[in-house]
Amino acid sequence: LQLIIRNLFALNVRVKEQIFIWNNGKALKIFMKKVGKLKMTTKEVEEIKEAVEGEEVSKKTKVKVEKEPELIDLPGIGPAVAAKLENAGVFDMMSLAVMSPAALSDAAGVSSAVARKAIQAARTMLDLGFSDGIAFAKKRANVHYITTGSENLNNLLGGKGIESRSITEAFGAFGSGKTQLSLTLAVNVQLPLERGGAGGKAVFIDTEGTFRPERVKQIAEGVGANPEKVLKNILVARAFNSDHQMLLLEKISEMVKAGEPIKILIIDSLTAHFRAEYAGRGQLADRQQKLNRYMHELMRLAETHNLAVYVTNQVMANPAQMFGDPTTAIGGNIVGHASTYRLYLRRAKQGSRVAKLIDSPNLPDGEAIYYVTSHGLRDKA
């Protein structure tokens, strides 16, 4: 066919430009339509040339899409073992890479040697070794922030609000605004980035029965959002004991894998069930160890899926405190060390609340005054 076309060009067709590539079906069709006239205008020649060049460009710009590594690509992890891992809440390479060999061995039913080898292979694929500060800063470039609704409180937290890939804990007595901040964040996370949101959904684990849809609607109206759509984008689960509370974390990974754009995980409250089920000093060690495991699982979720984690915490009065504020957060040093940011919320004069930043890796201690209004947290009543 190419020989025939060349002969036609040489014998019957006057062409002002030379075309040497004839491997495009579209160009051939255009040419065969025009060749019956035995003469082609410059415009017709350009049509053929554009068709040919367009094919060449598309061939050059084709990029080979590399397939992302899956669990079955790891040594010792076959389809059956991968299915067991998915049932245990492990869906991706990152979730497996941050597991311990003992945990993987129990979840998948493999030997410790196979578990250790698979974890090492996953870490190698994901390049979880050392990196310089510049590379680490690039990895944190996708961190997002969620506004609290109060500029004073945002400034206390660095200027933008609650940070992803971290755990923000708020503790205080009843009525200090912990739950109100929870509901406000569940609404604000759905706002676009330019308005201080993350354009995603919220997961709300309710352990005290404090989630109120009617209150969410009030806050949504305050930011000019559709109340029904806002409620639709808040995924609520009622946890009835500490085991159920821990089990719900596994469901979050499933939802993220299913395509849910979850941007924040809210737990109200963190320690209610642990405090009720483990009473007395005799069970204190068991409670703290279980709580420690739960906090580490929260941090793993935050890092793996780039989530902001906000938890509320109950308090107790320290009887040994003779002077000053006797209010102490439940959970002790376990919760204190695991939390990235710690806020102490308390009531103040004229209906205001005060948030005090107790701990932060990059921010100074300080205080901020805010009000709980019908539209959520604000700087003024």
C-alpha positions in Angstrom: 0.0 0.0 0.0 2.9 2.4 0.8 4.4 1.6 -2.6 1.2 2.4 -4.4 0.9 5.7 -2.5 4.4 6.7 -3.4 3.8 5.9 -7.0 0.6 8.0 -7.0 2.5 10.9 -5.5 5.2 10.5 -8.1 2.9 10.2 -11.2 -0.4 11.9 -10.6 -0.4 14.2 -7.6 1.3 17.6 -7.4 2.2 18.1 -3.7 3.9 21.3 -2.5 5.4 19.5 0.6 6.9 16.1 1.0 5.4 13.6 3.3 7.5 10.5 4.0 5.6 8.8 6.9 2.5 6.8 6.0 1.8 4.7 9.1 -1.3 6.5 10.2 -4.8 5.2 9.3 -6.4 8.6 9.5 -3.9 10.1 7.1 -4.4 7.3 4.6 -8.2 7.8 4.7 -7.8 11.6 4.1 -5.3 10.9 1.3 -7.5 8.3 -0.4 -10.4 10.8 -0.4 -8.3 13.5 -1.9 -6.3 11.4 -4.4 -9.3 11.0 -6.7 -9.0 14.6 -7.6 -5.4 14.0 -8.7 -4.7 17.5 -7.3 -4.5 18.6 -3.7 -4.5 22.1 -2.3 -2.1 23.2 0.3 -4.9 23.0 2.9 -5.5 19.3 2.0 -1.9 18.5 2.3 -1.8 20.1 5.7 -4.7 18.0 6.8 -2.7 14.8 6.0 0.4 16.2 7.6 -1.4 17.1 10.8 -2.9 13.6 11.0 0.5 12.0 10.6 2.2 14.3 13.0 -0.6 13.9 15.6 -0.1 10.2 15.5 3.6 10.6 16.0 3.2 12.9 18.9 0.7 10.7 20.6 3.1 7.8 20.3 5.9 9.8 21.7 3.9 11.1 24.6 2.6 7.7 25.7 3.8 7.1 29.2 4.0 3.6 30.6 2.0 3.5 33.8 3.7 1.5 36.4 1.5 -0.8 38.5 1.6 0.0 42.2 3.0 -2.9 44.3 0.4 -5.1 46.0 0.5 -7.3 49.0 0.8 -10.5 46.8 4.0 -9.1 45.3 5.8 -9.6 48.7 7.7 -12.8 49.4 5.7 -15.3 51.3 2.4 -13.4 50.8 0.1 -15.3 48.4 -3.6 -14.7 47.6 -4.8 -16.7 50.7 -2.5 -14.8 53.1 -3.4 -11.5 51.4 -7.1 -12.3 52.0 -6.4 -12.9 55.7 -4.6 -9.6 55.9 -7.5 -7.8 54.3 -9.9 -9.4 56.8 -7.6 -8.1 59.6 -7.7 -4.6 58.2 -4.4 -4.5 56.3 -5.1 -3.4 52.7 -1.9 -1.7 51.5 1.8 -1.8 51.6 2.1 1.0 54.1 -0.2 -0.7 56.6 1.9 -3.9 56.4 5.3 -2.1 56.5 4.5 -0.5 59.9 3.4 -3.8 61.5 5.5 -5.8 63.8 6.5 -9.3 62.8 4.5 -10.7 65.7 1.3 -8.8 64.7 1.7 -9.9 61.1 2.3 -13.5 62.1 -0.9 -13.6 64.2 -3.0 -11.8 61.6 -1.9 -13.9 58.6 -1.0 -17.2 60.2 2.5 -17.2 58.8 5.8 -17.9 60.6 7.8 -15.2 62.2 10.5 -15.6 59.6 8.1 -15.1 56.7 6.5 -12.2 58.5 9.8 -10.5 59.1 10.9 -11.0 55.4 7.6 -9.6 54.1 7.8 -6.6 56.3 11.3 -5.9 55.3 10.4 -6.2 51.6 7.5 -3.8 52.0 9.7 -1.2 53.8 12.3 -1.5 51.0 9.7 -1.0 48.3 8.3 2.1 50.1 11.7 3.5 50.9 11.1 3.8 54.6 14.7 4.2 55.6 16.6 7.4 56.4 16.2 10.5 54.3 17.6 14.0 54.6 15.6 16.9 55.9 14.7 18.3 52.5 13.3 15.0 51.3 11.4 14.7 54.6 9.9 18.2 54.1 8.7 17.2 50.6 6.9 14.2 52.1 5.1 16.5 54.5 4.1 18.9 51.7 0.6 17.2 51.5 -0.2 17.9 55.1 -3.6 19.7 55.3 -5.2 21.9 58.0 -8.8 22.2 59.2 -10.0 25.4 60.7 -11.6 25.4 64.2 -13.9 28.3 63.3 -12.0 30.6 65.8 -9.1 32.6 64.5 -7.7 32.8 68.1 -7.7 29.1 68.4 -6.3 28.6 64.9 -3.4 31.0 65.8 -2.7 29.0 68.9 -2.3 25.9 66.8 0.0 27.6 64.3 -2.4 29.8 62.3 -4.4 27.2 60.3 -6.1 24.9 62.7 -5.9 21.1 63.3 -3.0 19.4 61.4 -3.2 16.1 59.6 -0.7 13.3 60.2 -0.9 14.2 63.9 -3.0 13.5 67.0 -4.6 16.6 68.6 -5.9 15.9 72.1 -8.3 18.2 74.0 -9.0 17.5 77.6 -11.0 19.5 80.1 -14.0 19.3 82.5 -17.6 18.9 81.2 -18.9 22.0 79.4 -15.5 23.2 78.4 -16.3 22.9 74.7 -14.5 19.6 73.7 -17.6 18.1 72.0 -18.5 21.4 70.4 -15.0 21.6 68.8 -15.5 18.0 67.6 -18.8 18.8 65.8 -17.3 22.0 64.4 -14.4 20.2 62.9 -16.7 17.5 61.4 -18.4 20.3 59.5 -15.4 22.4 58.6 -13.4 19.5 57.1 -15.9 19.6 54.3 -15.2 23.2 53.3 -12.9 23.8 50.3 -9.2 24.4 50.9 -9.4 28.2 50.4 -11.9 28.4 53.3 -9.8 26.4 55.7 -11.3 22.9 55.1 -9.9 19.8 53.4 -12.8 19.0 51.0 -13.3 15.6 52.5 -15.4 13.5 54.9 -15.3 13.0 58.7 -15.4 9.8 60.7 -16.9 10.3 64.2 -16.5 7.6 66.8 -18.9 8.4 69.6 -18.3 6.7 72.9 -20.4 8.9 75.2 -23.6 9.4 73.0 -22.8 13.1 72.4 -23.2 13.3 68.6 -26.3 15.4 67.8 -27.4 15.8 64.1 -29.4 18.9 65.0 -26.4 20.6 66.3 -24.4 19.7 63.2 -27.1 21.3 61.1 -26.8 24.5 63.1 -23.1 24.7 62.6 -23.5 23.8 58.9 -25.9 26.7 58.4 -23.4 29.0 60.1 -20.8 28.3 57.4 -23.4 28.5 54.6 -23.4 24.8 53.8 -26.3 22.4 53.0 -27.1 20.7 56.4 -28.3 17.5 54.7 -25.2 17.2 52.6 -23.0 17.9 55.6 -24.6 15.2 57.6 -24.3 12.8 54.7 -20.5 13.3 54.8 -20.1 12.5 58.5 -19.7 8.8 59.1 -20.8 8.1 62.7 -20.2 4.9 64.7 -21.4 4.4 68.3 -18.7 2.4 70.3 -20.2 0.5 73.2 -16.9 -0.8 74.8 -13.2 -0.5 74.4 -12.9 -3.6 72.2 -15.5 -2.3 69.9 -13.8 1.1 69.9 -10.5 -0.5 68.8 -12.3 -2.6 66.2 -13.8 0.4 64.5 -10.3 1.6 63.5 -9.9 -1.3 61.2 -13.1 -0.3 59.4 -11.5 3.1 58.6 -8.8 1.5 56.4 -11.5 -0.4 54.6 -13.5 2.8 53.9 -10.4 4.6 52.7 -9.6 1.7 50.3 -13.1 1.8 49.0 -12.6 5.4 47.9 -14.1 7.4 50.8 -12.3 10.8 51.0 -11.8 10.7 54.7 -9.8 13.6 56.0 -10.4 13.6 59.8 -11.0 11.1 62.5 -12.8 12.3 65.6 -13.1 10.3 68.8 -15.3 11.7 71.6 -14.1 10.6 74.0 -10.9 8.6 74.0 -10.8 7.2 77.5 -14.4 6.8 78.6 -14.6 3.1 78.0 -11.1 2.3 79.2 -11.8 4.2 82.4 -15.0 2.4 83.0 -13.8 -1.2 82.2 -10.5 -1.1 84.0 -11.1 0.1 87.6 -8.6 0.2 90.4 -4.9 0.1 90.5 -4.8 -3.7 90.0 -6.0 -3.2 86.4 -4.1 0.0 85.7 -1.2 -1.7 83.9 -3.5 -3.6 81.6 -5.5 -0.5 80.8 -2.5 1.6 80.1 -1.0 -1.1 77.8 -4.3 -1.4 75.8 -4.5 2.4 75.6 -0.9 2.6 74.4 -1.7 0.1 71.6 -4.8 2.1 70.7 -2.8 5.4 70.5 -0.2 3.9 68.3 -2.9 2.5 66.0 -4.3 6.0 65.7 -0.9 7.5 64.8 -0.4 4.7 62.2 -3.8 5.6 60.6 -2.9 9.3 60.6 0.4 8.7 58.9 -0.7 6.1 56.5 -3.8 7.9 55.2 -2.8 11.5 55.9 -5.6 12.0 58.4 -6.1 14.6 61.1 -7.0 12.9 64.4 -8.8 14.8 67.0 -9.6 13.1 70.3 -11.3 14.4 73.5 -10.2 13.2 76.9 -11.8 13.2 80.3 -10.2 14.6 83.4 -9.9 13.9 87.1 -9.1 16.1 90.2 -5.8 15.2 91.7 -6.3 15.1 95.5 -2.6 15.6 96.2 -2.7 19.0 94.5 -2.7 21.5 97.3 -2.3 24.6 95.3 -3.1 25.5 91.7 -5.4 23.7 89.3 -5.9 20.1 90.3 -7.3 19.1 86.9 -5.4 16.2 85.4 -6.0 14.4 82.1 -6.9 10.7 82.1 -4.4 8.3 80.6 -1.3 9.6 82.2 2.0 9.7 80.3 0.8 7.2 77.7 -1.7 9.6 76.2 0.5 12.6 76.8 3.5 11.2 74.9 1.4 9.8 72.0 -0.5 13.1 71.4 1.2 15.5 69.0 -0.7 18.5 70.3 -2.4 18.8 73.7 -5.0 21.4 74.5 -6.5 22.1 78.0 -10.0 23.6 77.6 -11.7 25.3 80.5 -14.6 27.7 81.2 -13.9 31.4 81.7 -15.8 34.6 82.4 -18.9 35.8 80.5 -19.5 32.5 78.8 -16.1 32.4 77.1 -13.7 29.4 77.0 -10.0 29.3 77.3 -7.8 26.9 75.3 -4.2 26.4 76.7 -1.6 24.7 74.5 0.2 22.3 76.9 2.4 20.4 74.5 3.5 20.8 70.9 6.6 19.8 68.9 6.9 23.1 67.1 4.7 25.7 68.8 5.2 27.7 72.0 2.8 27.4 75.0 0.0 29.9 75.0 -3.7 30.6 75.5 -6.6 31.6 73.3 -10.1 32.8 74.2 -13.1 31.5 72.2 -16.8 31.3 72.4 -19.2 28.5 71.7 -22.0 30.0 69.6 -25.0 28.6 67.7 -22.7 28.6 64.6 -19.9 26.7 66.3 -16.7 28.1 67.7 -16.1 31.8 67.2 -13.9 34.6 68.5 -16.9 36.6 69.7 -20.2 35.6 71.3 
